[in-house]
Amino acid sequence: MFQGIHLTRMWMLIALSLVFLALVVLNGLFKLYINTYKGRLGERMLRRIRFELIDRVLRFPPAHFKRVKPAEIATMIKDEVEPMGGFTGDAFVQPALLGGQAVTALIFIIMQNFWLGMIAAGIVAVQAIVIPRMRKRLLELGRQRQLTARELSGRVGEIVDGIGTIHANDTTNLERADIAHRLGLIFSIRYDLYQWKFLVKFINNFLAQVTPFLFYLVGGFLALQGRLDIGQLVAVINAYKDLPGPLKELIDWDQSRQDVQVKYNQVVEQFSVDHLIDPKIQVVSHAPAGRITHSLVATNVTVMDDSGARVLDHISVEIQPGERVAVVGDSGAGGEYLAEAFGRLVWPDSGRISIDGRDLLELPESLTGRRIAYASSETFFFHGTLRSNLLYGLKHAPLIPPVYDEEEATKAKWRANEARRAANPELELDSDWVDYAAAGATGPDDIYSVIRPVLDAVAMSQDIFDMALRSNVDTATHQDLTSRIVELRQALRLRLQEEKLEDLVVPFQFDVYNLQATVGENLLFGTLKRPQMTNRKLAAHPYFRQLFAETGLISDLYDMGLEIAENAVELFTDLPPDHPFFQQLTFMTAEDIPTYEALLQKLNGKGYEAATDDERSAIIRLSFSYIEPRHRFGLLTQMLMEKIVQARAKFYENIPADLASVIERYDPERFTASATLMDNVLFGRIAHQQANAPERIHQIMYDVFGRLGMHDGVLSIGLDFDVGSGGKRLTNVQRQKLNLGRALLKRADYIICNRPLPALDHRIQDQIARAILGDLDNGDHAPAIVWVLSNPSFAELFDRVLVFDHGSLVESGSTTDLLEKNGMFKELLS
């Protein structure tokens, strides 16, 4: 049908070259396709394995977490399963490719000469049998290395978590010795690993090089006898060059397989835990949970601690819906463990806790996690804002889908498809997960009207209000508040006039020096946008220096800075670094004292010209933070204040663009984004000579925000506060209040309070308890409350009292009945 194309030699050369190029491109495309999909397969498998492991962590029984270290679990999920993903793609591709190459080379050698082929096959067999056996020792050493590295990670995590205990007990050197010992053990394992590894490599290379020796010897002998053609011998030797490479890679692949198998077995061993929570109990439920209208019943409940001691001994008690029960007893008497059992934090060793005849542990978490609230003194908050942690107890399922544009919708569809292929849940994190209805709100617009009473009840409102005042405000997010800043300022001034407290705040005026503000603030009449601009950078700016030179301020502020340095060094040089006086020294730290002392000795009696630029900047910088009524060195004269006001006006006349972009000028008609909320509302400075001025201003501001109906806006700003890792940016008192508030916000049917506020004094605890019990007393829908009390005198607030002693329930009844019995409850009160 087709006779072909007749080509000249030149065109034949070109045609063959083009065919070669086409095959090269085709081969490259094959490799691209294979490697891309191999990588995708490996990453999907890695994603699936990691999700499966984290899923199992979420299903571990509570007691198991007492025996594992978080850092070790995290290391296994992050690092130890990483090789499994990389190996998945090579699991089938590598042996097929490399095995095919090795078999092709071996068959070619056999075809040239049977005996030479048998020699090559024999060496290959030796390598395939001996080397893997020798590498078993490598796998064992690798396993030991993995275990010791994991233990090191866990130990480092312990050091970070317990750093306060370490410093308090002077055990830093003990920890150094422990870490050095562990590192030494890891070193010895790795050293043995290297020795054995290179011994195996030496034997492998030796066997690979013995084969050419045998080819030369046996092949040459056969060639001399005329039984083998020289061309065949050369072909065999050339063909053998293609055999060791694939063979070596196959052996390496087998080692990787065994290594991954060992790691997989280790992970399986660590995550194979008895009594895992049934996945059906944690299934996603978008529907609202029905109310629990039946009693919470404990029947012959026994709980043992890890040592085998009984902390609860055959306890039977029934909590009626809406009932308020106080649990009293010494610490460790057993009441705490009953509360933990009600909250599913402890599983009974015998007996059971039930609702309507159903075991509490068999009920779905979509019911118990929403209708039973638990709060204790052991608090934990995830890294994020106050808002996200406060609303955490309402985030059960994605309820409101996110609004995407076309491009984002495409990405979301791709993410869902990939999640499905990796056996991950197709839950969209960008959805709104907050169950507003469960909290008693209709949506995000009125959630703060629900949050505020809860924060008031746990005495947390003032803390969050103070955080809001000290915060910088995102004008785009909180435009409803920032747009009313002029109204706020006027309302504050009016309120101060009503209270006859106008002297509490000295307002900013462009043509007047503000005595309560720093020299730097008076010079700028604005704020710096940090971190783009700092006081040090501003002092070194050419335009700023030029202005100083033209107005003569540079020498005045230099002399002022020198006097500040002299006074500070004279007053504070002999004080210890932790002396409370340093808290009043805003322009210098204890560490700066020796530096300025040496600087004064160098510049003593010399003028401005004798100092270098860096020394001048260091001296002038001190004057920027000076406030006459606060520091009282008597350095701020009327003439100097007038000079500063004149320089201020001149500064803004021809300010360069680079400075204008990083300095935000005070404007009575505009919100200053780089200043705090408090500074914006004050538009001035609090008078330092007034007693308790900050506290009085805070209270007045709180009332002003309330009058203008802006409490929700301020609350929203305060809830933007970042709590830090584990909530460590909050005080212990604030963490306990927030934890209790989070439990109350769920509006559960059963609220379990397990000594939730031990960091507070008894008076505040009583105040919070009365506020909570009063707020929750709402007729038919009042929740049942089980409160383990730190102070038995609060028991009078409850309907029934349970008295525990050594794990047993010794008394039960109303406070009146128990006092008449003259039993243990009366002893606890006394």
Disulfide bonds with the S-S distance in Angstrom:
none
